[in-house]
Amino acid sequence: MGLHPISPATRRRCSRLVSTLIFIYFSFHDRFMARSKNDLILRDRLQFTLDANGDLPVVYGRVDLSDYVSVVNNQGLAIKETRIMIRDPSLPNTGTFNPDLIANSLSAGTVNKGTLTVFGSTTAYESAVDVGIGSPNTFFQAEYITFAAKETGAAVPNYSNVDYYQYGTPDLHPEGYTVISDVLIGIAAEAALVYADTTLELDIMLIAEPVKVTKDELKEMLAQATDL
């Protein structure tokens, strides 16, 4: 079957369709809540080091919110958005993190999966295995996943796939996630071979709005805060 040129009218219809699909994709891919003039932007950074196997049992960074929340005054913060950025400070010019967690660190004749997860919560879970979007008190979840295979005798992987999944605060808590205490950002890794014995950095940005909390909300959140 031969190829035939399309008419100008068909080309315009296709162009409109592509533009519509692009708009739909970005409208749903990067959801955010409406900004308020009272919104606060809070930033922090933590460091973490993977072991010789590229593993890291869950560790936490605490975001200090003591200047913005008060149990006595029923003052809380509604977290509206959570943004993260992993950095590799060993790169002197950019510090850019490569999301390929295996690269050419894979032994010949093997198949491996490397994972790294980041989550926001008011509960200090003992293991990241217990954390997901259905876990109580979780307001953010992101996962990096690399799957790679290298044939026997091959110099580089014959197959490599890198994925990133993020469930942001607007996805998990469309009305915002209200807190009256510090929050925790957890990070864990397994078989991230390319970063074995490497120290990385995690930049965190929270967008939050000061809110008043009711007595019932306060009682529930104080129960949550006992885990911090």
C-alpha positions as CSV (number, residue, x, y, z in Angstrom):
1,M,0.0,0.0,0.0
2,G,1.5,3.3,-1.0
3,L,1.6,6.6,1.0
4,H,-0.5,9.5,-0.2
5,P,-0.3,13.1,0.9
6,I,-3.1,14.3,3.2
7,S,-5.2,17.3,2.4
8,P,-4.8,20.7,4.1
9,A,-8.1,20.3,5.8
10,T,-7.1,16.8,7.2
11,R,-3.8,18.3,8.3
12,R,-5.6,21.1,10.2
13,R,-7.9,18.6,12.0
14,C,-4.9,16.4,13.0
15,S,-3.1,19.5,14.3
16,R,-6.1,20.5,16.4
17,L,-6.3,16.9,17.7
18,V,-2.6,16.8,18.7
19,S,-2.9,20.2,20.4
20,T,-6.0,19.0,22.3
21,L,-4.2,15.8,23.4
22,I,-1.1,17.7,24.6
23,F,-3.3,20.1,26.6
24,I,-5.2,17.2,28.2
25,Y,-1.9,15.4,29.0
26,F,-0.3,18.4,30.8
27,S,-3.6,19.4,32.5
28,F,-3.7,16.0,34.2
29,H,0.0,15.2,34.4
30,D,0.9,18.2,36.6
31,R,-2.1,18.9,38.8
32,F,-1.9,21.7,41.2
33,M,-4.2,23.5,43.6
34,A,-5.2,27.1,43.4
35,R,-2.7,29.5,44.9
36,S,-3.6,31.8,47.8
37,K,-2.0,35.1,48.7
38,N,-1.3,33.5,52.1
39,D,0.6,30.5,50.7
40,L,4.0,29.7,52.2
41,I,6.8,28.1,50.3
42,L,9.0,26.0,52.6
43,R,12.3,24.5,51.5
44,D,14.7,22.0,53.0
45,R,17.5,19.6,52.0
46,L,18.7,16.3,53.4
47,Q,21.6,14.0,52.6
48,F,21.5,10.2,52.5
49,T,24.1,7.6,51.7
50,L,23.5,4.2,50.0
51,D,25.5,1.2,51.1
52,A,27.8,-1.0,49.0
53,N,24.8,-2.8,47.5
54,G,22.9,0.3,46.5
55,D,20.5,-0.3,49.4
56,L,19.1,2.2,51.9
57,P,16.7,1.2,54.7
58,V,14.2,4.1,55.2
59,V,15.6,7.3,56.7
60,Y,13.7,10.5,57.4
61,G,14.2,14.2,57.2
62,R,12.1,16.3,59.4
63,V,10.6,19.6,58.1
64,D,10.4,22.0,61.0
65,L,7.0,23.8,61.0
66,S,7.2,25.1,64.5
67,D,7.1,28.7,63.3
68,Y,3.8,28.1,61.5
69,V,1.7,25.7,63.6
70,S,0.4,26.0,67.2
71,V,-1.8,23.6,69.1
72,V,-2.6,26.3,71.7
73,N,-3.9,28.7,69.0
74,N,-5.5,26.0,66.8
75,Q,-3.2,27.0,64.0
76,G,-2.3,24.5,61.4
77,L,-0.9,24.3,57.8
78,A,-2.7,22.8,54.9
79,I,0.0,21.3,52.7
80,K,-1.2,21.9,49.1
81,E,1.8,20.7,47.0
82,T,5.0,18.8,47.6
83,R,8.0,19.0,45.2
84,I,11.2,17.0,45.3
85,M,14.5,17.1,43.5
86,I,17.2,14.5,44.0
87,R,20.8,15.8,43.5
88,D,24.2,14.2,43.0
89,P,26.7,16.6,44.5
90,S,29.6,14.4,43.3
91,L,29.1,16.1,39.9
92,P,31.0,19.3,40.2
93,N,29.4,21.3,37.4
94,T,25.7,20.5,37.7
95,G,24.9,18.1,40.6
96,T,22.3,16.5,38.2
97,F,20.8,13.2,39.4
98,N,20.7,10.4,36.8
99,P,17.5,8.4,37.3
100,D,19.1,5.3,35.8
101,L,19.8,3.5,39.0
102,I,21.7,0.6,37.4
103,A,23.4,1.9,34.2
104,N,26.5,-0.3,33.5
105,S,26.9,-1.5,37.1
106,L,25.1,-4.7,36.2
107,S,27.1,-8.0,36.0
108,A,27.0,-9.8,32.7
109,G,24.4,-12.6,32.4
110,T,22.1,-11.0,35.0
111,V,18.8,-9.2,35.3
112,N,18.2,-6.6,38.0
113,K,15.7,-4.0,39.2
114,G,16.8,-0.9,41.1
115,T,14.2,1.2,43.1
116,L,14.2,4.4,45.1
117,T,11.2,5.8,46.8
118,V,10.4,9.1,48.4
119,F,7.3,9.9,50.5
120,G,5.9,12.5,52.8
121,S,4.0,11.5,56.0
122,T,3.3,12.4,59.6
123,T,3.9,8.8,60.5
124,A,7.4,7.4,61.0
125,Y,7.0,4.0,59.3
126,E,9.6,1.5,60.3
127,S,9.9,0.3,56.7
128,A,9.2,1.9,53.3
129,V,7.6,-1.5,52.4
130,D,4.6,-0.5,54.4
131,V,4.2,2.9,52.6
132,G,1.9,3.5,49.7
133,I,-0.9,5.8,48.6
134,G,-3.3,3.8,50.7
135,S,-1.2,4.2,53.9
136,P,-2.5,6.4,56.7
137,N,-1.1,9.9,57.0
138,T,0.8,9.9,53.7
139,F,0.5,13.0,51.5
140,F,3.1,12.4,48.8
141,Q,4.7,9.3,47.1
142,A,7.3,9.1,44.3
143,E,9.2,6.1,42.9
144,Y,12.1,5.7,40.6
145,I,12.4,2.2,39.0
146,T,15.1,0.9,36.7
147,F,14.9,-2.5,35.1
148,A,18.0,-3.7,33.2
149,A,19.4,-6.9,31.7
150,K,22.9,-7.7,30.4
151,E,23.6,-10.8,28.3
152,T,26.7,-13.0,29.0
153,G,29.7,-11.5,27.4
154,A,28.0,-8.1,26.8
155,A,29.9,-5.0,27.6
156,V,26.8,-2.9,28.3
157,P,23.1,-3.8,29.2
158,N,21.1,-5.1,26.3
159,Y,18.0,-3.7,27.8
160,S,17.2,-0.9,30.2
161,N,14.0,0.8,31.2
162,V,13.7,3.8,33.6
163,D,10.3,4.8,35.1
164,Y,9.2,7.6,37.4
165,Y,5.9,7.6,39.2
166,Q,4.6,10.4,41.4
167,Y,1.4,10.8,43.4
168,G,1.3,14.4,44.5
169,T,-0.5,16.0,47.4
170,P,-3.4,17.2,45.1
171,D,-3.9,13.6,44.0
172,L,-3.9,12.1,47.5
173,H,-5.6,15.1,49.3
174,P,-7.4,17.4,46.9
175,E,-8.4,19.7,49.7
176,G,-4.9,19.9,51.1
177,Y,-3.3,17.9,54.0
178,T,-3.6,19.7,57.3
179,V,-0.9,19.3,59.9
180,I,-0.2,20.8,63.3
181,S,3.3,19.4,63.7
182,D,6.5,18.8,61.8
183,V,6.3,16.5,58.8
184,L,8.6,13.7,57.7
185,I,10.1,13.0,54.3
186,G,11.2,9.4,54.0
187,I,13.5,7.9,51.5
188,A,14.6,4.3,50.8
189,A,16.4,2.4,48.1
190,E,17.1,-1.1,46.9
191,A,19.7,-2.3,44.5
192,A,20.4,1.2,43.1
193,L,23.8,-0.2,42.0
194,V,25.1,2.9,40.2
195,Y,24.9,4.9,43.5
196,A,26.5,2.3,45.8
197,D,28.5,4.0,48.5
198,T,27.3,7.4,47.2
199,T,25.9,10.3,49.1
200,L,23.0,12.0,47.4
201,E,20.9,15.0,48.4
202,L,17.1,15.4,48.4
203,D,15.7,18.9,48.0
204,I,12.1,19.4,49.3
205,M,9.7,22.2,48.6
206,L,6.3,22.4,50.3
207,I,3.5,24.9,49.4
208,A,1.2,25.3,52.3
209,E,-1.5,27.6,53.5
210,P,-2.1,28.6,57.2
211,V,-5.5,27.4,58.4
212,K,-7.5,27.2,61.6
213,V,-8.3,23.7,62.9
214,T,-11.4,22.6,64.9
215,K,-11.2,20.8,68.2
216,D,-12.1,17.5,66.5
217,E,-9.5,17.9,63.9
218,L,-7.0,18.9,66.5
219,K,-7.7,15.7,68.5
220,E,-7.2,13.5,65.4
221,M,-4.0,15.3,64.4
222,L,-2.5,15.1,67.9
223,A,-3.0,11.3,67.7
224,Q,-1.1,11.3,64.4
225,A,1.7,13.5,65.9
226,T,2.6,10.8,68.5
227,D,4.3,8.9,65.7
228,L,6.8,11.7,65.0
